[in-house]
Amino acid sequence: MEPVISAQNLNYYFGSGDLRKQALFDVNLEIQAGEIIIMTGPSGSGKTTLLTLFGGLRSAQEGSLKILGEELRGAGKSQLASLRKHIGYIFQAHNLMTFLTAQRNVRMALELHDRFLEQDLNAIATQMLESVGLGDRVQYYPENLSGGQKQRVAIARALVTQPKIVLADEPTAALDKKSGREVVELMQKLAKEQRCTILIVTHDNRILDIADRIVYMEDGRLVSQDKEAALALHP
């Protein structure tokens, strides 16, 4: 089966001329459908840069990067925009619209996809919020939700369009241990139900055990893909 994400000898640079700086060095990584991958490593190791490439937020420069079978080396804006419709994003800051209810925040994601426009978007959004345990918070605004509840809304928004890939950047950083655990276990459950690939960038050692694989990066290089080794370092 073809990998959902395939990077081969992937290099990436910021800047140009004398200011050109290499951020990624010969990254080789394959991720299959339904896998949950955690990417960890020190700050500045290239994790977020790699995540933005996988998410179609930047075009690959050197080497090969295939997402859902599409080569993204040298990809233009329209190709990247088309790819992003198959990807859900979850961020540390959840990025909810404060002037919209939980339901409307989730509904926004549906409105970007033509295939949903003739369906009952409010019903779909409500059902998704119920699946993340927020059936009684559908009409709440973000200011009236806890940190964990806001992140649940963000998860509902990311998964409501049934994306093939979900990319999460430090999704538990602002949460306490209990809320963080609940959030990642929820992501894990929904991913398995939808056969969705999840890639989580995190410094949170408390959630490493939910991963199928742990990718460790350092100085722009992929150093290890060994879950047992990573867990031994962070029991």
HELIX and SHEET records of a PDB file:
HELIX    1   1 GLY A   17  LEU A   19  5                                   3    
HELIX    2   2 LYS A   47  PHE A   54  1                                   8    
HELIX    3   3 LYS A   77  ARG A   84  1                                   8    
HELIX    4   4 ALA A  102  GLU A  111  1                                  10    
HELIX    5   5 ASP A  114  PHE A  116  5                                   3    
HELIX    6   6 LEU A  121  SER A  131  1                                  11    
HELIX    7   7 PRO A  142  ASN A  144  5                                   3    
HELIX    8   8 GLY A  147  LEU A  159  1                                  13    
HELIX    9   9 LYS A  177  GLN A  194  1                                  18    
HELIX   10  10 ASN A  205  ILE A  210  5                                   6    
HELIX   11  11 LYS A  227  LEU A  233  1                                   7    
SHEET    1   A 4 LYS A  21  ILE A  31  0                                        
SHEET    2   A 4 ILE A   5  PHE A  14 -1                                        
SHEET    3   A 4 GLU A  62  ILE A  67 -1                                        
SHEET    4   A 4 GLU A  70  GLU A  71 -1                                        
SHEET    1   B 6 ILE A  87  PHE A  91  0                                        
SHEET    2   B 6 ILE A 165  ASP A 169  1                                        
SHEET    3   B 6 THR A 197  VAL A 201  1                                        
SHEET    4   B 6 ILE A  36  THR A  40  1                                        
SHEET    5   B 6 ARG A 213  GLU A 218  1                                        
SHEET    6   B 6 ARG A 221  SER A 224 -1                                        
END                                                                             
